[in-house]
Amino acid sequence: ARRRDRRHDLHRHGLTARPASPAARVASPKVDDVRLRFFGGLAAEADGAPLDIRGRGQEALLFRLALDAGTTVAYRSLAEDVWPDDLPEDPRAALQSLASRLRRSLPTGTLEAVPGGYRLAVAREEVDLARFQDLVARARRAADPAAAASDARAALDLWRGDPWTPGHGFDWVVRDLLEDRAHAERILAVRGTDAGDPGAARGAEDSSASSVDASVPAAL
């Protein structure tokens, strides 16, 4: 479950943002050349060249924004996850400073300051964790067994290693990913068989065994 135990502190520091306006909820244009990979380790690149993201703070901010790539993430959510135990004296100013440093490591226009928070102008399909979750969600909605199995297989193919996180404060992400992985494996085993794919059950078993211990990722 997400943390809600610091509501008072966040309100006191002015971080309890108002609901985003319709304009703020509209996904921004993506920055075409940025790709972010978190399965099996952190890899960030632009135009095929690696990006140098330094320090836990910048990594945490990038990671949290990437989870909701293309949409606004409120100051409050960012503060909760970047500083899970001890908020700075002025969290909004600290976020602004952190965002300024991170922005220097990214292509122009990638990190946007918007009303109520920040937005990462990267398409969700260019962030492996986001694409994984989108594929699983689509597989769960699909009425056609073949389409469901195809999306589940594509999602599991993205799981090339334990999901990387910036460390403490992001265990909820790993739990969510493991839950989605279990859904994808079940869909592939059941719907793939319904679609006439005799290798579907075996594929799900192979995916389960692809990491050393999927139930206890290295990120934890």
RODREN-894735 format. One record per residue (C-alpha): chain; x, y, z; residue in three letters. Coordinates in nm, 4 decimals. Layout:
// RODREN-894735
   ch          u          v          w    aa
    A          X          Y          Z   ALA
...
END
This chain:
// RODREN-894735
   ch          u          v          w    aa
    A     0.0000     0.0000     0.0000   ALA
    A     0.1122     0.3514    -0.0743   ARG
    A     0.2216     0.5650     0.2188   ARG
    A    -0.0287     0.8196     0.3520   ARG
    A     0.1199     0.8716     0.6977   ASP
    A     0.2811     1.2111     0.6292   ARG
    A    -0.0262     1.3981     0.5093   ARG
    A     0.0175     1.6601     0.7842   HIS
    A     0.3814     1.7306     0.6993   ASP
    A     0.3050     1.7546     0.3286   LEU
    A     0.0182     1.9936     0.3908   HIS
    A     0.2336     2.2042     0.6219   ARG
    A     0.4976     2.2387     0.3491   HIS
    A     0.2445     2.3278     0.0801   GLY
    A     0.2879     2.0048    -0.1164   LEU
    A    -0.0726     1.8879    -0.1120   THR
    A    -0.1409     1.9935    -0.4678   ALA
    A    -0.4879     2.0698    -0.5949   ARG
    A    -0.6351     1.8197    -0.8450   PRO
    A    -0.4712     1.8620    -1.1819   ALA
    A    -0.6616     2.0646    -1.4356   SER
    A    -0.7748     1.8911    -1.7573   PRO
    A    -0.4852     2.0586    -1.9370   ALA
    A    -0.2342     1.9186    -1.6884   ALA
    A    -0.3696     1.5676    -1.7377   ARG
    A    -0.3108     1.5751    -2.1123   VAL
    A    -0.0003     1.3796    -2.2051   ALA
    A     0.2780     1.6008    -2.3339   SER
    A     0.4488     1.5422    -2.6672   PRO
    A     0.7068     1.2722    -2.6261   LYS
    A     1.0798     1.3273    -2.6635   VAL
    A     1.1520     1.0779    -2.9385   ASP
    A     1.5113     0.9848    -2.8655   ASP
    A     1.4915     0.8980    -2.4931   VAL
    A     1.4660     0.5359    -2.3791   ARG
    A     1.4590     0.4176    -2.0171   LEU
    A     1.5179     0.0585    -1.9074   ARG
    A     1.4844    -0.0684    -1.5518   PHE
    A     1.4495    -0.4459    -1.5878   PHE
    A     1.7900    -0.5946    -1.5129   GLY
    A     1.9413    -0.2595    -1.4138   GLY
    A     1.9155     0.1105    -1.4905   LEU
    A     1.9870     0.2092    -1.8503   ALA
    A     1.8989     0.5547    -1.9825   ALA
    A     1.9899     0.6682    -2.3318   GLU
    A     1.9194     0.9351    -2.5893   ALA
    A     1.9943     0.8807    -2.9571   ASP
    A     2.1631     0.5561    -2.8522   GLY
    A     2.4102     0.7343    -2.6233   ALA
    A     2.3996     0.6679    -2.2477   PRO
    A     2.2728     0.9407    -2.0168   LEU
    A     2.4675     1.0133    -1.6998   ASP
    A     2.2181     1.0206    -1.4127   ILE
    A     2.4122     1.0837    -1.0926   ARG
    A     2.3100     1.0339    -0.7337   GLY
    A     2.0206     0.8656    -0.5586   ARG
    A     1.8089     1.1817    -0.5633   GLY
    A     1.8201     1.2286    -0.9398   GLN
    A     1.7720     0.8558    -0.9971   GLU
    A     1.4703     0.8520    -0.7658   ALA
    A     1.3107     1.1532    -0.9343   LEU
    A     1.3667     1.0095    -1.2830   LEU
    A     1.2354     0.6682    -1.1767   PHE
    A     0.9198     0.8066    -1.0164   ARG
    A     0.8419     1.0268    -1.3162   LEU
    A     0.9107     0.7396    -1.5571   ALA
    A     0.6477     0.5243    -1.3880   LEU
    A     0.3883     0.7787    -1.5063   ASP
    A     0.5682     0.8911    -1.8204   ALA
    A     0.3820     1.1498    -2.0231   GLY
    A     0.1518     1.2648    -1.7432   THR
    A     0.1817     1.4981    -1.4481   THR
    A     0.3111     1.3592    -1.1177   VAL
    A     0.2097     1.5789    -0.8243   ALA
    A     0.4596     1.7350    -0.5867   TYR
    A     0.3170     1.5302    -0.3034   ARG
    A     0.3729     1.1933    -0.4742   SER
    A     0.7244     1.2919    -0.5737   LEU
    A     0.8132     1.4073    -0.2231   ALA
    A     0.6762     1.0890    -0.0643   GLU
    A     0.8871     0.8654    -0.2855   ASP
    A     1.2077     1.0639    -0.3236   VAL
    A     1.2315     1.1207     0.0526   TRP
    A     1.0417     0.8253     0.2067   PRO
    A     1.1577     0.8811     0.5646   ASP
    A     1.2603     1.2416     0.6182   ASP
    A     1.1273     1.5331     0.4153   LEU
    A     1.3598     1.8289     0.3594   PRO
    A     1.2712     2.1486     0.5436   GLU
    A     1.1320     2.2904     0.2178   ASP
    A     1.0385     1.9911    -0.0026   PRO
    A     0.9139     2.1946    -0.2962   ARG
    A     1.2359     2.3946    -0.3142   ALA
    A     1.4325     2.0703    -0.2812   ALA
    A     1.2319     1.9199    -0.5685   LEU
    A     1.2987     2.2254    -0.7818   GLN
    A     1.6716     2.1980    -0.7155   SER
    A     1.6711     1.8248    -0.7881   LEU
    A     1.4704     1.8725    -1.1066   ALA
    A     1.7089     2.1441    -1.2206   SER
    A     2.0082     1.9120    -1.1806   ARG
    A     1.8305     1.6199    -1.3489   LEU
    A     1.7200     1.8409    -1.6371   ARG
    A     2.0853     1.9118    -1.7196   ARG
    A     2.1395     1.5372    -1.7747   SER
    A     1.8437     1.4977    -2.0109   LEU
    A     1.7689     1.6244    -2.3619   PRO
    A     1.5992     1.9617    -2.3761   THR
    A     1.2273     1.9391    -2.3125   GLY
    A     1.2345     1.5963    -2.1473   THR
    A     1.1542     1.7142    -1.7943   LEU
    A     0.8714     1.9651    -1.7766   GLU
    A     0.7546     2.1786    -1.4850   ALA
    A     0.3749     2.1895    -1.5001   VAL
    A     0.1034     2.3193    -1.2647   PRO
    A     0.1013     2.0965    -0.9570   GLY
    A     0.4133     1.8946    -1.0307   GLY
    A     0.6473     1.7653    -1.3005   TYR
    A     0.6068     1.5606    -1.6155   ARG
    A     0.8503     1.3402    -1.8076   LEU
    A     0.7890     1.3941    -2.1794   ALA
    A     0.8736     1.0391    -2.2823   VAL
    A     0.6328     0.7952    -2.4465   ALA
    A     0.5265     0.5088    -2.2192   ARG
    A     0.6409     0.2537    -2.4759   GLU
    A     0.9950     0.3890    -2.4334   GLU
    A     0.9920     0.3020    -2.0596   VAL
    A     1.0095    -0.0742    -2.0132   ASP
    A     0.8284    -0.0796    -1.6769   LEU
    A     0.5425     0.1313    -1.8104   ALA
    A     0.5150    -0.0734    -2.1286   ARG
    A     0.5162    -0.3942    -1.9235   PHE
    A     0.2277    -0.2741    -1.7070   GLN
    A     0.0341    -0.1436    -2.0082   ASP
    A     0.0670    -0.4768    -2.1880   LEU
    A    -0.0510    -0.6693    -1.8842   VAL
    A    -0.3471    -0.4345    -1.8395   ALA
    A    -0.4414    -0.4769    -2.2065   ARG
    A    -0.4069    -0.8539    -2.1824   ALA
    A    -0.6412    -0.8585    -1.8835   ARG
    A    -0.9015    -0.6551    -2.0746   ARG
    A    -0.8788    -0.8507    -2.3989   ALA
    A    -1.1797    -1.0589    -2.4946   ALA
    A    -0.9881    -1.2491    -2.7627   ASP
    A    -0.7719    -1.5292    -2.6132   PRO
    A    -0.5064    -1.4963    -2.8842   ALA
    A    -0.4717    -1.1203    -2.8290   ALA
    A    -0.4574    -1.1658    -2.4524   ALA
    A    -0.1894    -1.4346    -2.4799   ALA
    A     0.0126    -1.2247    -2.7271   SER
    A     0.0164    -0.9220    -2.4974   ASP
    A     0.0987    -1.1369    -2.1936   ALA
    A     0.3910    -1.2963    -2.3787   ARG
    A     0.5178    -0.9564    -2.4970   ALA
    A     0.5041    -0.8274    -2.1380   ALA
    A     0.6946    -1.1248    -1.9991   LEU
    A     0.9575    -1.0872    -2.2721   ASP
    A     1.0377    -0.7430    -2.1262   LEU
    A     1.1276    -0.8994    -1.7888   TRP
    A     1.4964    -0.9478    -1.8640   ARG
    A     1.6063    -0.9343    -1.5012   GLY
    A     1.4950    -0.8141    -1.1598   ASP
    A     1.3447    -0.4638    -1.1729   PRO
    A     1.5888    -0.1948    -1.0675   TRP
    A     1.4737     0.0713    -0.8216   THR
    A     1.6600     0.3579    -0.6511   PRO
    A     1.6331     0.1659    -0.3234   GLY
    A     1.4360     0.2312    -0.0083   HIS
    A     1.0932     0.3804    -0.0637   GLY
    A     1.0069     0.1990    -0.3857   PHE
    A     0.9215    -0.1484    -0.2583   ASP
    A     0.5589    -0.0809    -0.3606   TRP
    A     0.6716    -0.0668    -0.7250   VAL
    A     0.8326    -0.4100    -0.7053   VAL
    A     0.5228    -0.5552    -0.5412   ARG
    A     0.3027    -0.4121    -0.8166   ASP
    A     0.5316    -0.5499    -1.0868   LEU
    A     0.5378    -0.8957    -0.9315   LEU
    A     0.1586    -0.8941    -0.9126   GLU
    A     0.1358    -0.7960    -1.2793   ASP
    A     0.3868    -1.0648    -1.3700   ARG
    A     0.1718    -1.3264    -1.1968   ALA
    A    -0.1310    -1.2031    -1.3936   HIS
    A     0.0627    -1.2260    -1.7216   ALA
    A     0.1811    -1.5790    -1.6465   GLU
    A    -0.1724    -1.6931    -1.5670   ARG
    A    -0.3099    -1.5300    -1.8819   ILE
    A    -0.0435    -1.6914    -2.0982   LEU
    A    -0.1047    -2.0321    -1.9445   ALA
    A    -0.4853    -2.0184    -1.9666   VAL
    A    -0.5675    -1.7919    -2.2600   ARG
    A    -0.2784    -1.9172    -2.4695   GLY
    A    -0.4161    -2.2689    -2.4427   THR
    A    -0.7641    -2.1363    -2.5279   ASP
    A    -0.6123    -1.9759    -2.8375   ALA
    A    -0.4629    -2.3081    -2.9464   GLY
    A    -0.1028    -2.2360    -2.8507   ASP
    A     0.0302    -2.5645    -2.7083   PRO
    A     0.3525    -2.3962    -2.5925   GLY
    A     0.1786    -2.1293    -2.3883   ALA
    A     0.1892    -2.3112    -2.0562   ALA
    A     0.5523    -2.4024    -2.1083   ARG
    A     0.6299    -2.0410    -2.2005   GLY
    A     0.4796    -1.9190    -1.8770   ALA
    A     0.6848    -2.1709    -1.6810   GLU
    A     1.0026    -2.0623    -1.8586   ASP
    A     0.9245    -1.7000    -1.7779   SER
    A     0.8773    -1.7833    -1.4108   SER
    A     1.2212    -1.9407    -1.4020   ALA
    A     1.3959    -1.6664    -1.5995   SER
    A     1.5150    -1.4734    -1.2930   SER
    A     1.7115    -1.6142    -1.0017   VAL
    A     1.4251    -1.5554    -0.7607   ASP
    A     1.1333    -1.3517    -0.8918   ALA
    A     0.9603    -1.3536    -0.5542   SER
    A     1.2452    -1.1670    -0.3842   VAL
    A     1.3938    -0.9201    -0.6372   PRO
    A     1.7393    -0.7801    -0.5851   ALA
    A     1.5799    -0.4335    -0.5516   ALA
    A     1.4457    -0.5362    -0.2113   LEU
END
